[in-house]
Amino acid sequence: MTPVQYYPFGFVAGCIWADDSTWKVQFLDLSKASEGIVSRDECFGYLELPKGVSLQQAVDMADYGHPAGEEWAHQIAIASRRRFDLRDGRLIDPLA
């Protein structure tokens, strides 16, 4: 079996306007790149990378596509940074 040469998608991380303290992850649709069309999507929401972790280190696609017929074969894991209030364990919404 030939190893995968490319996927029709990718990921990008960078700062968002007015919030350059952390890098956020976004999805890239590369399925129409040969036509000059590349689109970016915030489908993961406001997903911060942990400090000191590169995008390559954060995205785990070890199970992606194997086996192709299984629903979970379309899942990936992304390491992320989340904030919580220690008084009650509440997740802090970074956009609030």
Secondary structure, DSSP 8 states (H G I E B T S, - for coil): -------SEEEEEEEETTEEEEEEEEEEE-TTGGGT--EEE-TT-S-B--TT--HHHHEE-TTTTSSTTSGGGG--EE--B--B-TTT--B--TT-
